[in-house]
């Protein structure tokens, strides 16, 4: 079972080749309805083509199976999530807030750890490796708006809530939109 996780960067080609396994990690961590998984796979595949895409995967022991992963990319106007969040930040805090947070962001799209490997610091290591060496000024992400281990992790890394109780178009649970200035708290170098 749990042991020291090994981190490695997945190229865009590796990411695409391992999508089924990555979606399985997502499913184990998030427990969505099975009908949502094909859409998640399609979104993740599209994200791999975004500018400055980076993915970090974690394995345990001698197994090549990914047990955790995080990925992100440079956020830009014209990307659905970026545009929706920018509109929300403008509505809540004005154009200057949106410019401060979203003019040069790394958007962290997914951070997931299989349940049996959670609470071992893997998420923190993924986040620090993912954001290391990035040229963007800020990192932005969304997480369910609840007092969760993920949200506490993000706060400990320097993320602050930009929006709370944010509902994405189409409905769903409320999210917190969070932002941090790079490098993240705890980063070295």
C-alpha positions as MATLAB code, in Angstrom:
seq = 'XXXXXXXXXXXXXXXXXXXXXXXXXXXXXXXXXXXXXXXXXXXXXXXXXXXXXXXXXXXXXXXXXXXXXXXXXXXXXXXXXXXXXXXXXXXXXXXXXXXXXXXXXXXXXXXXXXXXXXXXXXXXXXXXXXXXXXXXXXXXXXXXXXXXXXXXXXXXXXXXXXXXXXXXXXXXXXXXXXXXXXXXXXXXX';
ca = [
       0.000    0.000    0.000;
       1.346    3.479    0.775;
       5.032    4.248    0.438;
       7.205    7.025   -0.864;
       5.640    8.362   -4.035;
       7.883    9.016   -7.004;
       7.044   12.096   -9.066;
       7.691   12.462  -12.770;
       6.671   14.921  -15.430;
       4.377   13.503  -18.100;
       4.838   14.894  -21.592;
       1.724   15.776  -23.571;
       2.085   12.448  -25.419;
       2.509   10.518  -22.139;
      -0.478   12.334  -20.659;
      -2.665   11.397  -23.620;
      -1.407    7.787  -23.557;
      -2.237    7.504  -19.838;
      -5.617    9.295  -19.939;
      -7.641    6.214  -18.993;
      -5.487    5.685  -15.889;
      -5.615    9.377  -15.003;
      -9.400    9.431  -15.308;
      -9.482    6.361  -13.038;
      -7.504    8.328  -10.408;
      -9.942   11.243  -10.859;
     -12.904    8.851  -10.431;
     -11.447    7.262   -7.292;
     -10.721   10.653   -5.729;
     -13.881   12.529   -6.752;
     -16.448    9.724   -7.086;
     -18.449   11.385   -9.861;
     -21.367    9.716  -11.601;
     -20.041    7.262  -14.201;
     -21.877    9.154  -16.948;
     -19.589   12.163  -16.337;
     -16.339   10.292  -17.016;
     -16.349   10.375  -20.852;
     -16.822   14.153  -20.723;
     -13.995   14.502  -18.186;
     -11.714   12.439  -20.432;
     -12.559   14.664  -23.407;
     -11.875   17.842  -21.409;
      -8.556   16.506  -20.157;
      -7.522   15.488  -23.670;
      -8.315   19.012  -24.930;
      -6.361   20.591  -22.058;
      -3.202   18.757  -23.177;
      -3.116   21.015  -26.251;
      -3.249   24.274  -24.241;
      -0.183   26.540  -24.072;
       2.577   25.662  -21.584;
       0.787   22.449  -20.528;
       2.517   20.616  -17.661;
       1.546   17.435  -15.833;
       3.174   15.762  -12.850;
       2.265   12.156  -12.080;
       3.062   10.117   -8.981;
       3.695    6.392   -8.750;
       4.299    4.211   -5.693;
       6.812    1.430   -5.254;
       7.830   -0.422   -8.406;
       4.449   -0.047  -10.080;
       4.230    2.229  -13.124;
       0.534    2.892  -12.336;
      -0.173    6.559  -11.617;
      -1.645    6.995   -8.139;
      -1.878   10.799   -8.244;
      -1.501   13.607  -10.743;
      -1.778   17.341  -11.191;
      -1.745   19.398  -14.341;
      -2.169   22.921  -15.555;
      -1.402   25.314  -18.373;
      -1.201   28.981  -19.236;
      -4.662   30.519  -18.926;
      -5.781   32.757  -21.768;
      -8.848   34.575  -23.037;
     -10.930   32.239  -25.167;
     -10.560   29.260  -22.820;
     -13.975   28.458  -21.306;
     -12.899   28.204  -17.640;
     -10.706   31.304  -17.869;
     -13.480   33.399  -19.411;
     -16.152   32.223  -16.943;
     -13.917   32.840  -13.924;
     -12.769   36.230  -15.242;
     -16.420   37.311  -15.591;
     -17.104   36.162  -12.024;
     -14.087   38.014  -10.615;
     -15.068   41.178  -12.507;
     -18.622   40.941  -11.125;
     -17.345   40.464   -7.560;
     -14.253   42.663   -7.456;
     -14.058   44.726  -10.615;
     -11.811   44.819  -13.645;
      -8.686   45.606  -11.598;
      -9.099   42.409   -9.537;
      -9.568   40.355  -12.685;
      -6.481   41.906  -14.251;
      -4.403   41.353  -11.111;
      -5.270   37.662  -10.924;
      -6.007   36.636  -14.498;
      -3.708   38.627  -16.784;
      -0.800   36.158  -16.441;
      -2.098   32.949  -14.789;
      -1.174   29.322  -14.638;
      -4.515   27.583  -14.413;
      -4.328   24.417  -12.341;
      -6.990   22.205  -13.872;
      -6.772   18.985  -11.865;
      -5.079   17.749   -8.673;
      -6.096   14.250   -7.581;
      -4.687   11.564   -5.285;
      -6.177    8.068   -4.979;
      -7.897    7.836   -1.564;
      -5.538    5.205   -0.159;
      -2.577    7.555   -0.789;
      -4.142   10.746    0.577;
      -2.859   12.530    3.699;
       0.769   11.645    2.929;
       1.920   14.960    1.456;
       1.634   13.795   -2.161;
      -0.770   16.594   -3.115;
       1.606   19.221   -1.702;
       4.550   17.691   -3.562;
       2.519   17.605   -6.790;
       1.524   21.255   -6.442;
       5.078   22.417   -5.743;
       6.513   20.374   -8.625;
       3.767   21.515  -10.989;
       4.342   25.204  -10.310;
       8.163   25.069  -10.054;
       9.873   27.210  -12.658;
       6.663   28.650  -14.081;
       6.901   32.078  -15.671;
       3.301   33.078  -14.928;
       2.719   35.584  -12.138;
      -0.231   33.797  -10.512;
      -1.769   30.342  -10.135;
      -5.558   29.983  -10.217;
      -7.759   26.973   -9.471;
     -11.243   25.954   -8.430;
     -12.184   23.515   -5.704;
     -15.476   22.577   -4.119;
     -16.510   25.274   -1.663;
     -16.209   23.215    1.517;
     -13.826   22.812    4.419;
     -11.895   19.967    2.803;
      -8.331   18.661    2.954;
      -7.793   19.981   -0.595;
      -8.906   23.476    0.300;
      -6.762   23.480    3.441;
      -3.793   22.340    1.342;
      -4.314   25.193   -1.112;
      -4.570   27.731    1.714;
      -1.338   26.391    3.222;
       0.408   26.927   -0.125;
      -0.618   30.590   -0.193;
      -3.885   30.445   -2.122;
      -6.603   32.858   -1.120;
     -10.303   32.752   -1.945;
     -11.165   35.032   -4.863;
     -14.771   33.824   -5.126;
     -16.838   31.644   -2.818;
     -20.100   29.841   -3.559;
     -19.392   30.202   -7.276;
     -21.714   28.196   -9.513;
     -20.402   27.395  -12.989;
     -22.809   27.686  -15.938;
     -24.883   24.529  -16.128;
     -25.205   24.193  -12.362;
     -23.463   21.838  -10.015;
     -22.068   22.276   -6.535;
     -20.664   25.621   -5.353;
     -16.962   26.168   -5.935;
     -14.301   28.376   -4.434;
     -12.078   30.095   -6.986;
      -8.642   30.476   -5.436;
      -5.503   32.327   -6.474;
      -1.886   32.552   -5.340;
       1.094   34.576   -6.425;
       3.898   32.365   -7.764;
       6.117   30.877   -6.472;
       3.868   29.082   -4.009;
       4.525   29.210   -0.272;
       6.970   26.424    0.542;
       8.647   26.446   -2.871;
      12.425   26.330   -2.883;
      14.839   28.073   -5.209;
];
